[in-house]
Amino acid sequence: MFDAGGVVGTWPAGIVLRTQGDYVQAILELVDLLGEDHVAAGTDMDANCKPVFETYAKMPLLVGGLLRPGMPEEALAKLIGANFLRVFTQALAP
């Protein structure tokens, strides 16, 4: 996966996560494990079990939670969209 530039998307389901802070921590743990180039913050709420990210109005809180631990803005941009866009664009390329 890493050689191909793949991305693992997080899922804000309330199966194990209880709060948005738990979701932020799960994202940070994935970044520690896989690297900032291979993680994307999932924001899908449809068919989600007790989502901890239940409205897009909370996006600023998610971003703020990720910035608090000292994450550089460039890394944050990757997590909240750039990594997904990179992989999506590559997948659509002829």
PyRosetta script that sets phi, psi and omega in degrees:
from pyrosetta import init, pose_from_sequence

init()
pose = pose_from_sequence("MFDAGGVVGTWPAGIVLRTQGDYVQAILELVDLLGEDHVAAGTDMDANCKPVFETYAKMPLLVGGLLRPGMPEEALAKLIGANFLRVFTQALAP")
pose.set_psi(1, -42.9)
pose.set_omega(1, -174.7)
pose.set_phi(2, -70.5)
pose.set_psi(2, -36.8)
pose.set_omega(2, 177.8)
pose.set_phi(3, -63.6)
pose.set_psi(3, -31.2)
pose.set_omega(3, -179.8)
pose.set_phi(4, -87.3)
pose.set_psi(4, -5.3)
pose.set_omega(4, 178.2)
pose.set_phi(5, 82.7)
pose.set_psi(5, 21.9)
pose.set_omega(5, -176.5)
pose.set_phi(6, -63.2)
pose.set_psi(6, 167.4)
pose.set_omega(6, -178.1)
pose.set_phi(7, -134.6)
pose.set_psi(7, 139.6)
pose.set_omega(7, 172.3)
pose.set_phi(8, -104.0)
pose.set_psi(8, 123.5)
pose.set_omega(8, 178.0)
pose.set_phi(9, -91.6)
pose.set_psi(9, 136.3)
pose.set_omega(9, 176.3)
pose.set_phi(10, -81.1)
pose.set_psi(10, 159.1)
pose.set_omega(10, -178.8)
pose.set_phi(11, -128.7)
pose.set_psi(11, 121.6)
pose.set_omega(11, -174.7)
pose.set_phi(12, -83.0)
pose.set_psi(12, 43.2)
pose.set_omega(12, -179.1)
pose.set_phi(13, -79.8)
pose.set_psi(13, 144.1)
pose.set_omega(13, 179.9)
pose.set_phi(14, -85.8)
pose.set_psi(14, 27.2)
pose.set_omega(14, 178.6)
pose.set_phi(15, -70.9)
pose.set_psi(15, -49.2)
pose.set_omega(15, 176.9)
pose.set_phi(16, -111.4)
pose.set_psi(16, -35.3)
pose.set_omega(16, -178.7)
pose.set_phi(17, -77.7)
pose.set_psi(17, 140.6)
pose.set_omega(17, 179.9)
pose.set_phi(18, -112.9)
pose.set_psi(18, -26.8)
pose.set_omega(18, -176.1)
pose.set_phi(19, -136.3)
pose.set_psi(19, 168.1)
pose.set_omega(19, 175.2)
pose.set_phi(20, -66.1)
pose.set_psi(20, -30.1)
pose.set_omega(20, 174.9)
pose.set_phi(21, -61.9)
pose.set_psi(21, -37.8)
pose.set_omega(21, 175.2)
pose.set_phi(22, -62.7)
pose.set_psi(22, -38.7)
pose.set_omega(22, -179.8)
pose.set_phi(23, -65.4)
pose.set_psi(23, -43.7)
pose.set_omega(23, 176.6)
pose.set_phi(24, -58.1)
pose.set_psi(24, -45.4)
pose.set_omega(24, -179.4)
pose.set_phi(25, -62.6)
pose.set_psi(25, -39.5)
pose.set_omega(25, 178.9)
pose.set_phi(26, -63.7)
pose.set_psi(26, -39.7)
pose.set_omega(26, 177.7)
pose.set_phi(27, -63.5)
pose.set_psi(27, -46.1)
pose.set_omega(27, -179.6)
pose.set_phi(28, -62.8)
pose.set_psi(28, -37.2)
pose.set_omega(28, 177.9)
pose.set_phi(29, -65.8)
pose.set_psi(29, -38.9)
pose.set_omega(29, 176.8)
pose.set_phi(30, -65.4)
pose.set_psi(30, -39.4)
pose.set_omega(30, 177.9)
pose.set_phi(31, -62.2)
pose.set_psi(31, -42.4)
pose.set_omega(31, 177.9)
pose.set_phi(32, -62.0)
pose.set_psi(32, -37.4)
pose.set_omega(32, -176.2)
pose.set_phi(33, -78.9)
pose.set_psi(33, -43.3)
pose.set_omega(33, -171.3)
pose.set_phi(34, -108.2)
pose.set_psi(34, -21.4)
pose.set_omega(34, -175.6)
pose.set_phi(35, 97.6)
pose.set_psi(35, 151.9)
pose.set_omega(35, -174.9)
pose.set_phi(36, -65.0)
pose.set_psi(36, -18.9)
pose.set_omega(36, 180.0)
pose.set_phi(37, -83.4)
pose.set_psi(37, -4.1)
pose.set_omega(37, -173.3)
pose.set_phi(38, -126.0)
pose.set_psi(38, 19.6)
pose.set_omega(38, -179.6)
pose.set_phi(39, -129.6)
pose.set_psi(39, 139.7)
pose.set_omega(39, 174.1)
pose.set_phi(40, -132.1)
pose.set_psi(40, 133.4)
pose.set_omega(40, 178.5)
pose.set_phi(41, -76.1)
pose.set_psi(41, 112.6)
pose.set_omega(41, 177.8)
pose.set_phi(42, -75.5)
pose.set_psi(42, 140.0)
pose.set_omega(42, 179.6)
pose.set_phi(43, -125.5)
pose.set_psi(43, 15.4)
pose.set_omega(43, -178.8)
pose.set_phi(44, -76.2)
pose.set_psi(44, 131.4)
pose.set_omega(44, -177.0)
pose.set_phi(45, -116.0)
pose.set_psi(45, -15.2)
pose.set_omega(45, -179.3)
pose.set_phi(46, -66.8)
pose.set_psi(46, 136.4)
pose.set_omega(46, 179.8)
pose.set_phi(47, 58.0)
pose.set_psi(47, 26.6)
pose.set_omega(47, -178.4)
pose.set_phi(48, -95.5)
pose.set_psi(48, 136.5)
pose.set_omega(48, 179.6)
pose.set_phi(49, -81.4)
pose.set_psi(49, 108.2)
pose.set_omega(49, 177.9)
pose.set_phi(50, 49.4)
pose.set_psi(50, 61.1)
pose.set_omega(50, -175.3)
pose.set_phi(51, -60.0)
pose.set_psi(51, 140.4)
pose.set_omega(51, 175.3)
pose.set_phi(52, -91.6)
pose.set_psi(52, -7.2)
pose.set_omega(52, 173.6)
pose.set_phi(53, -124.0)
pose.set_psi(53, 82.2)
pose.set_omega(53, -169.0)
pose.set_phi(54, -98.8)
pose.set_psi(54, -2.0)
pose.set_omega(54, 177.5)
pose.set_phi(55, -152.6)
pose.set_psi(55, 141.3)
pose.set_omega(55, 179.9)
pose.set_phi(56, -67.2)
pose.set_psi(56, -14.2)
pose.set_omega(56, 175.5)
pose.set_phi(57, -64.0)
pose.set_psi(57, -18.4)
pose.set_omega(57, 179.3)
pose.set_phi(58, -88.0)
pose.set_psi(58, 2.5)
pose.set_omega(58, -179.1)
pose.set_phi(59, -56.4)
pose.set_psi(59, -41.8)
pose.set_omega(59, 177.5)
pose.set_phi(60, -61.0)
pose.set_psi(60, -32.8)
pose.set_omega(60, 178.0)
pose.set_phi(61, -69.4)
pose.set_psi(61, -37.9)
pose.set_omega(61, 176.8)
pose.set_phi(62, -64.0)
pose.set_psi(62, -47.2)
pose.set_omega(62, 179.1)
pose.set_phi(63, -60.8)
pose.set_psi(63, -45.5)
pose.set_omega(63, 179.1)
pose.set_phi(64, -62.2)
pose.set_psi(64, -38.8)
pose.set_omega(64, 178.4)
pose.set_phi(65, -64.3)
pose.set_psi(65, -36.5)
pose.set_omega(65, 178.6)
pose.set_phi(66, -74.6)
pose.set_psi(66, -31.6)
pose.set_omega(66, 179.6)
pose.set_phi(67, -74.3)
pose.set_psi(67, -30.1)
pose.set_omega(67, -176.6)
pose.set_phi(68, -53.3)
pose.set_psi(68, -43.3)
pose.set_omega(68, -179.8)
pose.set_phi(69, -71.9)
pose.set_psi(69, 7.6)
pose.set_omega(69, 178.2)
pose.set_phi(70, 91.9)
pose.set_psi(70, 19.0)
pose.set_omega(70, 179.6)
pose.set_phi(71, -65.8)
pose.set_psi(71, 130.7)
pose.set_omega(71, 176.3)
pose.set_phi(72, -63.8)
pose.set_psi(72, 147.7)
pose.set_omega(72, -179.0)
pose.set_phi(73, -59.6)
pose.set_psi(73, -33.8)
pose.set_omega(73, 178.9)
pose.set_phi(74, -63.1)
pose.set_psi(74, -42.1)
pose.set_omega(74, 178.1)
pose.set_phi(75, -67.4)
pose.set_psi(75, -41.2)
pose.set_omega(75, 178.2)
pose.set_phi(76, -59.8)
pose.set_psi(76, -43.1)
pose.set_omega(76, 179.1)
pose.set_phi(77, -59.2)
pose.set_psi(77, -36.9)
pose.set_omega(77, 177.7)
pose.set_phi(78, -63.6)
pose.set_psi(78, -44.2)
pose.set_omega(78, -175.3)
pose.set_phi(79, -69.0)
pose.set_psi(79, -35.2)
pose.set_omega(79, -174.5)
pose.set_phi(80, -96.3)
pose.set_psi(80, 10.1)
pose.set_omega(80, 174.1)
pose.set_phi(81, 169.0)
pose.set_psi(81, -36.7)
pose.set_omega(81, -173.1)
pose.set_phi(82, -65.4)
pose.set_psi(82, -39.6)
pose.set_omega(82, 179.3)
pose.set_phi(83, -64.0)
pose.set_psi(83, -45.4)
pose.set_omega(83, 177.6)
pose.set_phi(84, -59.4)
pose.set_psi(84, -47.4)
pose.set_omega(84, -178.9)
pose.set_phi(85, -61.4)
pose.set_psi(85, -38.1)
pose.set_omega(85, 178.1)
pose.set_phi(86, -60.9)
pose.set_psi(86, -49.2)
pose.set_omega(86, -178.0)
pose.set_phi(87, -68.3)
pose.set_psi(87, -41.5)
pose.set_omega(87, 179.6)
pose.set_phi(88, -62.3)
pose.set_psi(88, -44.4)
pose.set_omega(88, 179.4)
pose.set_phi(89, -63.2)
pose.set_psi(89, -42.4)
pose.set_omega(89, 178.8)
pose.set_phi(90, -65.2)
pose.set_psi(90, -36.8)
pose.set_omega(90, -179.4)
pose.set_phi(91, -68.1)
pose.set_psi(91, -30.2)
pose.set_omega(91, -179.2)
pose.set_phi(92, -87.4)
pose.set_psi(92, -13.5)
pose.set_omega(92, -178.5)
pose.set_phi(93, -65.4)
pose.set_psi(93, 142.7)
pose.set_omega(93, 179.8)
pose.set_phi(94, -67.5)
pose.dump_pdb("model.pdb")
